[in-house]
Amino acid sequence: MNPSWEAVKGIKSDAAVKVCLPVEWVEGPKTLIAAMEEIKPDAVILFGQAGGRKGISLEKTAVNICSCKAPDNAGVLRSGEAIREGAPDALCSTLPLDEIMESLTSAGIEAHYSYDAGMFICNEVMWCALEYARTQRPGMPAGFIHLPFMPRQSETAPCMPLPEQERAANIITDTVLKALYKGQDR
């Protein structure tokens, strides 16, 4: 059970197009790229789960490597290969992370910056979104947000109830849209 899709389904903005990505090394990025090419979004905000983390994690960096001890949902295991040979080793989020942090903390939602999106699918789709933005859609903000466990997922790890995760996802979306369309009527 991954609450990130449940939280994303609670985003109220009419400007938000929601796509559920498979947690798979091949299909996750493939679905993401196809969606970006079809939708041509003004910004891409990816959400995923990082169990054991406290609060909302604003990911600053994605690295060009796939490596995890656990297989993806298709049973595929990756161990240290590059996402794309010859491409940058790391890419930084282009979302307005400082504004997002201010909006979340002002609303009483615990959040922190993270410099490690992990080595699993979350990192890979973040890197792919940033690489796509860099090469195909310069200026398009993109990045990744990790959500913690929900209470029913763990009795001992840090958790956040779904309504709070939905509230955070809405605040993040609204903050990105405000930064994106600053000074424009929308």
Backbone torsions as a table, in degrees:
resi	resn	phi	psi	omega
1	MET	NA	123.6	179.3
2	ASN	-120.1	113.2	-174.2
3	PRO	-74.4	-9.0	-174.9
4	SER	-61.4	-41.1	178.7
5	TRP	-66.6	-37.9	177.2
6	GLU	-61.6	-41.9	178.5
7	ALA	-66.4	-41.8	-179.7
8	VAL	-63.6	-39.3	178.8
9	LYS	-59.9	-22.6	179.7
10	GLY	-86.2	1.0	177.7
11	ILE	-70.6	128.3	-172.6
12	LYS	-93.5	-16.9	-174.9
13	SER	-61.8	131.1	175.8
14	ASP	-67.3	-21.0	-179.5
15	ALA	-77.3	-14.3	-176.1
16	ALA	-85.1	126.6	171.3
17	VAL	-106.1	123.3	-173.8
18	LYS	-104.2	130.7	179.0
19	VAL	-132.1	127.4	177.1
20	CYS	-90.9	118.6	-179.1
21	LEU	-90.9	139.0	174.6
22	PRO	-66.8	142.6	177.1
23	VAL	-85.7	69.6	-177.0
24	GLU	-142.1	140.5	-177.4
25	TRP	-57.4	-41.8	-176.9
26	VAL	-87.2	-52.3	-172.7
27	GLU	-73.3	-30.7	179.6
28	GLY	-58.8	-59.4	178.8
29	PRO	-63.7	-36.8	179.6
30	LYS	-61.2	-45.0	178.4
31	THR	-65.2	-41.8	178.9
32	LEU	-60.7	-51.4	-178.0
33	ILE	-61.9	-44.0	179.0
34	ALA	-60.4	-41.7	179.1
35	ALA	-65.5	-43.4	179.4
36	MET	-64.4	-38.6	179.4
37	GLU	-68.6	-37.0	-179.5
38	GLU	-76.2	-46.5	-173.5
39	ILE	-81.3	-33.0	-175.1
40	LYS	52.9	61.1	-175.0
41	PRO	-70.1	158.3	174.0
42	ASP	-80.5	-22.5	178.3
43	ALA	-155.5	156.2	177.1
44	VAL	-127.6	118.7	175.7
45	ILE	-114.8	113.8	178.7
46	LEU	-98.1	140.8	177.7
47	PHE	-123.7	144.5	175.8
48	GLY	-154.5	-178.1	-178.2
49	GLN	-111.3	137.6	171.9
50	ALA	-127.3	87.1	180.0
51	GLY	-60.3	139.2	179.7
52	GLY	96.6	-15.7	176.5
53	ARG	-85.1	148.4	-179.8
54	LYS	-98.9	124.6	177.7
55	GLY	79.4	-170.2	-179.0
56	ILE	-85.9	132.9	178.9
57	SER	-105.5	117.6	176.2
58	LEU	-91.8	106.8	-174.6
59	GLU	-76.6	126.7	-179.2
60	LYS	-93.0	-29.0	-170.5
61	THR	-140.2	142.1	170.1
62	ALA	-120.4	140.7	-179.2
63	VAL	-110.1	151.1	-176.6
64	ASN	-83.5	62.6	179.2
65	ILE	-155.4	143.2	175.8
66	CYS	-117.0	120.1	-179.6
67	SER	-161.9	120.2	179.2
68	CYS	-154.8	145.4	179.4
69	LYS	-77.0	-18.6	-179.0
70	ALA	-103.4	143.0	176.9
71	PRO	-73.5	159.8	174.8
72	ASP	-75.5	-175.2	-177.4
73	ASN	-69.7	-9.8	175.8
74	ALA	-99.4	2.1	179.5
75	GLY	85.7	8.1	-178.8
76	VAL	-86.1	135.9	178.9
77	LEU	-113.9	135.5	176.6
78	ARG	-119.2	142.9	-176.0
79	SER	-139.3	73.7	169.6
80	GLY	93.5	9.4	179.4
81	GLU	-85.6	155.5	178.1
82	ALA	-70.8	148.4	173.0
83	ILE	-66.8	-46.4	176.9
84	ARG	-143.4	115.9	178.7
85	GLU	-59.5	139.0	176.1
86	GLY	79.8	-1.4	179.1
87	ALA	-92.4	169.2	179.9
88	PRO	-55.1	145.7	179.4
89	ASP	-67.2	-32.2	-179.0
90	ALA	-148.4	151.7	175.9
91	LEU	-133.0	143.4	-177.9
92	CYS	-100.3	143.9	177.1
93	SER	-54.4	143.1	175.8
94	THR	-112.6	11.4	172.5
95	LEU	-72.8	155.8	177.3
96	PRO	-76.8	74.4	-171.5
97	LEU	-62.9	-36.9	179.4
98	ASP	-64.8	-41.6	177.9
99	GLU	-66.2	-40.1	177.6
100	ILE	-62.2	-45.5	179.2
101	MET	-58.7	-46.1	179.6
102	GLU	-61.3	-43.6	-179.5
103	SER	-64.3	-43.6	-179.6
104	LEU	-66.6	-48.7	-177.1
105	THR	-67.9	-34.4	176.2
106	SER	-64.1	-28.0	178.7
107	ALA	-88.4	3.1	178.3
108	GLY	80.6	19.3	179.5
109	ILE	-100.9	126.0	-179.7
110	GLU	-67.8	130.6	-179.6
111	ALA	-149.7	156.5	177.0
112	HIS	-151.5	160.4	174.3
113	TYR	-83.0	146.4	176.0
114	SER	-130.1	138.2	178.0
115	TYR	-104.9	13.5	-176.7
116	ASP	-143.2	99.2	178.5
117	ALA	-77.9	6.6	-179.1
118	GLY	86.8	-177.2	179.7
119	MET	-115.5	14.8	-176.9
120	PHE	-100.1	-160.2	-173.7
121	ILE	-59.9	-34.3	-180.0
122	CYS	-57.2	-49.1	178.2
123	ASN	-61.7	-43.4	-176.7
124	GLU	-63.5	-46.5	-178.9
125	VAL	-70.5	-32.3	174.7
126	MET	-62.8	-48.2	-179.7
127	TRP	-60.7	-43.0	-179.5
128	CYS	-64.5	-40.5	178.1
129	ALA	-64.6	-42.6	179.8
130	LEU	-68.0	-39.4	178.5
131	GLU	-67.1	-40.5	177.0
132	TYR	-62.5	-46.4	178.8
133	ALA	-60.8	-43.4	-178.0
134	ARG	-63.9	-40.3	-172.8
135	THR	-98.5	-29.7	-174.7
136	GLN	-111.2	-29.3	-174.8
137	ARG	-137.1	61.1	-179.1
138	PRO	-51.3	134.6	-179.4
139	GLY	93.8	-12.4	178.4
140	MET	-77.3	117.5	177.0
141	PRO	-66.2	141.4	177.6
142	ALA	-150.9	151.4	177.4
143	GLY	177.3	-175.9	-172.0
144	PHE	-132.5	140.8	177.4
145	ILE	-123.8	127.3	175.7
146	HIS	-99.1	136.1	176.2
147	LEU	-106.6	149.2	179.1
148	PRO	-80.9	179.2	173.4
149	PHE	-59.2	157.0	166.8
150	MET	-92.1	156.7	-176.8
151	PRO	-53.0	-34.7	-178.4
152	ARG	-73.3	-8.4	-179.4
153	GLN	-89.1	-23.1	-177.5
154	SER	-155.3	141.4	175.3
155	GLU	-95.3	-12.3	-175.4
156	THR	-120.2	-28.0	-177.9
157	ALA	-80.7	157.3	175.2
158	PRO	-57.7	139.9	-176.4
159	CYS	-137.0	162.8	174.4
160	MET	-142.7	127.5	179.6
161	PRO	-60.0	150.3	-179.3
162	LEU	-54.1	-45.5	179.6
163	PRO	-57.4	-35.0	177.8
164	GLU	-70.9	-37.2	176.6
165	GLN	-66.6	-40.2	176.7
166	GLU	-63.3	-41.9	178.8
167	ARG	-61.9	-42.9	178.4
168	ALA	-63.1	-44.3	179.8
169	ALA	-61.7	-38.0	177.5
170	ASN	-68.2	-42.0	178.2
171	ILE	-63.2	-43.5	179.6
172	ILE	-61.7	-48.1	-179.7
173	THR	-60.7	-47.7	-179.6
174	ASP	-62.1	-39.2	-179.9
175	THR	-65.9	-43.0	178.2
176	VAL	-63.3	-45.1	179.8
177	LEU	-62.5	-42.2	178.1
178	LYS	-61.6	-43.9	179.6
179	ALA	-66.4	-38.4	-177.1
180	LEU	-68.1	-40.8	-174.4
181	TYR	-108.6	24.6	179.6
182	LYS	-51.6	125.6	178.0
183	GLY	81.4	3.5	179.2
184	GLN	-113.0	148.1	172.8
185	ASP	-82.1	124.4	178.1
186	ARG	-142.1	NA	NA
